């Protein structure tokens, strides 16, 4: 391509881009002039109730206290466990690995906590449901073994506590319940 062709092509391209930009700006200005004014930021209480929801969340301080209570209960009985506390969405708030807890206990505790809060039920109860619905165990992030318990506020789940590492799920769940009960005091 010779220089003159390149200059003409470049100029034509610049004019087309400029026209497109000017047209977009003009159309935008025309729309904003004819568009109705946006709704005011403050709305009535009735609208707020219909459009928004409020939920209760466990604080990190409360999660830490619950985890510590569960871990101390296990230590009193000579058990080496890991305790995990997750929020309503299953995100880990606190994990405490007790001295001597096995390497598998870390992930197991988190998954038990996640499972408990997801179904708002102790994991020992949920493990019993596997007989009727065996594919429940295929849901990612879950673990249907005793050791997880939900934390509730006004009947709704706000967190889950999972304990793993004791010789039985019954013991793990007993310690998780100590953690959950510590929040009521």
HELIX and SHEET records of a PDB file:
HELIX    1   1 UNK A    3  UNK A   34  1                                  32    
HELIX    2   2 UNK A   45  UNK A   51  1                                   7    
HELIX    3   3 UNK A   60  UNK A   76  1                                  17    
HELIX    4   4 UNK A  104  UNK A  119  1                                  16    
HELIX    5   5 UNK A  123  UNK A  128  1                                   6    
HELIX    6   6 UNK A  129  UNK A  131  5                                   3    
HELIX    7   7 UNK A  134  UNK A  138  5                                   5    
HELIX    8   8 UNK A  169  UNK A  182  1                                  14    
SHEET    1   A 4 UNK A  92  UNK A  97  0                                        
SHEET    2   A 4 UNK A  82  UNK A  87 -1                                        
SHEET    3   A 4 UNK A 156  UNK A 164 -1                                        
SHEET    4   A 4 UNK A 148  UNK A 153 -1                                        
END                                                                             
